[in-house]
Amino acid sequence: MANTLHIPVLLEEVLSFVDSKKSYVVLDMTLGRGGHAEEILKKIPSNSHYYGVDRDRQAIEYCQQNLKTDRNIELCLIRTNFSKAVDIVRGYGEKGADFILMDIGVSSPQFDDPSRGFSYRFDSKLDMRMNRDDLISCYDIINSYTEEELVKIFSEYGQCHNARRVSKEIVEKRKEKKIETTFELVDIIKDVLPKKELNAEGHPCKQYFLALRYAVNNELDELKKGVEKAVNFLNKNGRLAVISFNFLEDKIVKNTLSPYISKKKVDKYKREEKEDTFHYLTKKPIVALDEEIKRNPRSRSAIMRVIERS
């Protein structure tokens, strides 16, 4: 597959945790345009099973047309979200997975498609739905949520310092007319931000748009549930790799994994060592090297944690 739409992040690092010597069950919980999947399929042996999951219909349709393997590998593409993925794969008869990948967040094609309404770089209708069949879009949140609900979204999901001022302004502006486009929202946010934020590095609306994206797609709750389901679906010696893209996402990943990662302890009565159930394969989170960042600037914020079931 000539993958010109998406550059997979930390690809070589991900592949380094994939076993090429045995038949494998792989669960790719963020299929996207198949960037990681294409290379993993080349590495795993015949008689393996590859389950690719995405909530975006366009991603599934794209991979149905373009993601191929000429070897005896069962390739199954499933349209669902994190919290339901494992249960669906169990329904196919799988008792566990040997490798699970979660490359969370929005894929490049989603960001770069103006019609999806994810980006403040394009003037488009407010949407931000990863699954376009979902009922609530960014337009609905901006035009119907209360001031307090907006403050909560911006402050908790985006850590926005001026959440109150921006929320109040949104509520006032929508009294005059519905707020319909990304550029309308950008102008409203910019109008109330102090010069210090407007002149800071990066786009001043970045965290506000991120917060709204999280709210539209219930991403952080889905992330927590997805990681929990994935951990418990690992086979013995199975590995889970999670790539996040900011401190909040990584904190959720780390905190969700924490109860499963137990240090070896000595029972003071039995005087024998208890075995770990899970352990990290990455002493420190893996980040992109300078060479990759030059090729793909969006990899700059990538953070990968990998655990193994003992």
ChimeraX attribute file (.defattr): number of C-alpha atoms within 10 A of each C-alpha:
attribute: neighborCount
match mode: 1-to-1
recipient: residues
	/A:1	14
	/A:2	8
	/A:3	13
	/A:4	9
	/A:5	14
	/A:6	16
	/A:7	19
	/A:8	23
	/A:9	24
	/A:10	21
	/A:11	16
	/A:12	11
	/A:13	14
	/A:14	20
	/A:15	15
	/A:16	9
	/A:17	17
	/A:18	19
	/A:19	17
	/A:20	16
	/A:21	10
	/A:22	12
	/A:23	15
	/A:24	21
	/A:25	24
	/A:26	25
	/A:27	28
	/A:28	25
	/A:29	27
	/A:30	26
	/A:31	28
	/A:32	29
	/A:33	28
	/A:34	26
	/A:35	21
	/A:36	23
	/A:37	25
	/A:38	20
	/A:39	16
	/A:40	20
	/A:41	22
	/A:42	13
	/A:43	14
	/A:44	22
	/A:45	18
	/A:46	19
	/A:47	14
	/A:48	17
	/A:49	22
	/A:50	22
	/A:51	21
	/A:52	25
	/A:53	26
	/A:54	23
	/A:55	22
	/A:56	20
	/A:57	16
	/A:58	18
	/A:59	22
	/A:60	23
	/A:61	14
	/A:62	13
	/A:63	20
	/A:64	15
	/A:65	9
	/A:66	15
	/A:67	20
	/A:68	15
	/A:69	14
	/A:70	8
	/A:71	12
	/A:72	11
	/A:73	19
	/A:74	13
	/A:75	16
	/A:76	14
	/A:77	18
	/A:78	18
	/A:79	19
	/A:80	19
	/A:81	21
	/A:82	25
	/A:83	19
	/A:84	15
	/A:85	24
	/A:86	23
	/A:87	13
	/A:88	13
	/A:89	20
	/A:90	13
	/A:91	10
	/A:92	9
	/A:93	8
	/A:94	14
	/A:95	13
	/A:96	21
	/A:97	27
	/A:98	23
	/A:99	24
	/A:100	25
	/A:101	23
	/A:102	22
	/A:103	23
	/A:104	19
	/A:105	19
	/A:106	15
	/A:107	19
	/A:108	15
	/A:109	17
	/A:110	22
	/A:111	17
	/A:112	15
	/A:113	13
	/A:114	18
	/A:115	16
	/A:116	19
	/A:117	26
	/A:118	26
	/A:119	24
	/A:120	21
	/A:121	14
	/A:122	17
	/A:123	17
	/A:124	19
	/A:125	19
	/A:126	26
	/A:127	24
	/A:128	27
	/A:129	23
	/A:130	25
	/A:131	18
	/A:132	15
	/A:133	11
	/A:134	10
	/A:135	9
	/A:136	15
	/A:137	22
	/A:138	24
	/A:139	21
	/A:140	16
	/A:141	18
	/A:142	21
	/A:143	17
	/A:144	14
	/A:145	13
	/A:146	15
	/A:147	20
	/A:148	12
	/A:149	12
	/A:150	24
	/A:151	20
	/A:152	18
	/A:153	23
	/A:154	25
	/A:155	17
	/A:156	13
	/A:157	22
	/A:158	20
	/A:159	16
	/A:160	19
	/A:161	13
	/A:162	17
	/A:163	23
	/A:164	17
	/A:165	14
	/A:166	24
	/A:167	24
	/A:168	16
	/A:169	16
	/A:170	21
	/A:171	19
	/A:172	12
	/A:173	15
	/A:174	14
	/A:175	10
	/A:176	8
	/A:177	9
	/A:178	16
	/A:179	21
	/A:180	19
	/A:181	18
	/A:182	24
	/A:183	18
	/A:184	17
	/A:185	23
	/A:186	19
	/A:187	11
	/A:188	18
	/A:189	21
	/A:190	15
	/A:191	13
	/A:192	15
	/A:193	17
	/A:194	10
	/A:195	10
	/A:196	9
	/A:197	15
	/A:198	16
	/A:199	10
	/A:200	9
	/A:201	8
	/A:202	9
	/A:203	13
	/A:204	18
	/A:205	20
	/A:206	14
	/A:207	17
	/A:208	23
	/A:209	23
	/A:210	20
	/A:211	21
	/A:212	24
	/A:213	26
	/A:214	21
	/A:215	22
	/A:216	22
	/A:217	19
	/A:218	11
	/A:219	20
	/A:220	17
	/A:221	14
	/A:222	16
	/A:223	23
	/A:224	20
	/A:225	15
	/A:226	21
	/A:227	24
	/A:228	17
	/A:229	17
	/A:230	25
	/A:231	22
	/A:232	13
	/A:233	24
	/A:234	24
	/A:235	17
	/A:236	14
	/A:237	14
	/A:238	24
	/A:239	27
	/A:240	24
	/A:241	24
	/A:242	23
	/A:243	25
	/A:244	22
	/A:245	19
	/A:246	12
	/A:247	11
	/A:248	15
	/A:249	19
	/A:250	19
	/A:251	12
	/A:252	17
	/A:253	22
	/A:254	17
	/A:255	11
	/A:256	18
	/A:257	20
	/A:258	12
	/A:259	9
	/A:260	17
	/A:261	17
	/A:262	15
	/A:263	12
	/A:264	12
	/A:265	12
	/A:266	12
	/A:267	10
	/A:268	8
	/A:269	6
	/A:270	8
	/A:271	9
	/A:272	10
	/A:273	11
	/A:274	13
	/A:275	12
	/A:276	14
	/A:277	15
	/A:278	23
	/A:279	20
	/A:280	17
	/A:281	15
	/A:282	13
	/A:283	9
	/A:284	11
	/A:285	16
	/A:286	16
	/A:287	20
	/A:288	21
	/A:289	11
	/A:290	12
	/A:291	9
	/A:292	16
	/A:293	17
	/A:294	12
	/A:295	10
	/A:296	15
	/A:297	13
	/A:298	16
	/A:299	20
	/A:300	16
	/A:301	14
	/A:302	21
	/A:303	22
	/A:304	23
	/A:305	21
	/A:306	21
	/A:307	22
	/A:308	23
	/A:309	21
	/A:310	14
